Amino acid sequence: MEKIILLLRILGRPILWSTFILQLVLLNFVQAAPLGANGLSEATAISLLAEIEVSGTVFDEIGGPMPGVSILIKGSSSGAVTDINGQFELSNVPEDGVLVFSFLGYESQAVSVNDQTVITVNMVPDTHSLEVAVAVG
């Protein structure tokens, strides 16, 4: 901190503390952790920037829209749920990501994004899980 105050006195002009401190933090971060030093490869850094917005519709086995279907980006905690029309929107999806669609009584489906911005999914009933379900009431 003494070095910062000394530097400010040498400069002899008013400066915004927040801007100055932010620049120092960023400078120290870049010098202390260059690309690859913290396990982040160039390919990973580029893929983090290569994210797209994906939207689409989920249908049931007879072609009706499915509200309430969970959609997760595989390997993350980000996701969405379909609306009453079976539609969804997800932002910050990796171009090479995988979306996992799930709904009780239906088989989960993993769909590769492959740089698609619109995805349509047809859910398939899971007959095995329906045999195990028991209704109480």
Residue pairs with C-beta under 8 A, 6 or more apart in sequence:
4 20
4 24
8 15
8 20
35 41
35 42
35 45
36 42
47 94
47 95
47 96
48 94
50 94
50 95
50 96
51 91
51 92
51 93
51 94
51 95
52 93
52 95
52 113
52 115
52 117
53 89
53 90
53 91
53 92
53 93
53 117
54 89
54 90
54 93
54 99
54 113
54 116
54 117
54 118
54 119
55 87
55 88
55 89
55 90
55 117
55 118
55 119
56 87
56 88
56 118
56 119
56 120
56 121
57 65
57 82
57 85
57 86
57 87
57 88
57 120
57 121
58 65
58 66
58 69
58 71
58 82
58 86
58 87
58 88
58 101
58 120
58 121
58 122
58 123
59 65
59 66
59 86
59 120
59 121
59 122
59 123
60 66
60 106
60 122
60 123
61 122
61 123
61 124
61 125
63 122
64 86
65 82
65 84
65 85
65 86
65 87
66 82
66 86
66 103
66 123
67 82
67 83
67 84
67 85
67 86
68 81
68 82
68 103
69 81
69 82
69 86
69 88
69 101
69 102
69 103
69 121
69 123
70 79
70 81
70 101
70 102
70 103
71 79
71 80
71 81
71 82
71 88
71 90
71 99
71 100
71 101
72 78
72 79
72 99
72 100
72 102
73 79
73 90
73 93
73 94
73 97
73 98
73 99
73 100
74 97
74 98
74 99
74 100
74 110
75 97
75 98
78 90
78 92
79 90
80 88
80 89
80 90
81 88
82 88
90 99
93 99
93 113
94 113
95 113
95 114
95 115
96 112
96 113
96 114
96 115
97 112
97 113
98 110
98 111
98 112
98 113
99 110
99 111
99 113
99 119
100 108
100 109
100 110
100 111
101 108
101 109
101 110
101 111
101 121
101 123
102 108
102 109
103 123
104 129
105 125
105 126
105 129
105 130
105 133
106 123
106 124
106 125
106 126
107 123
107 124
107 125
107 126
109 121
109 123
109 124
111 119
111 121
113 119
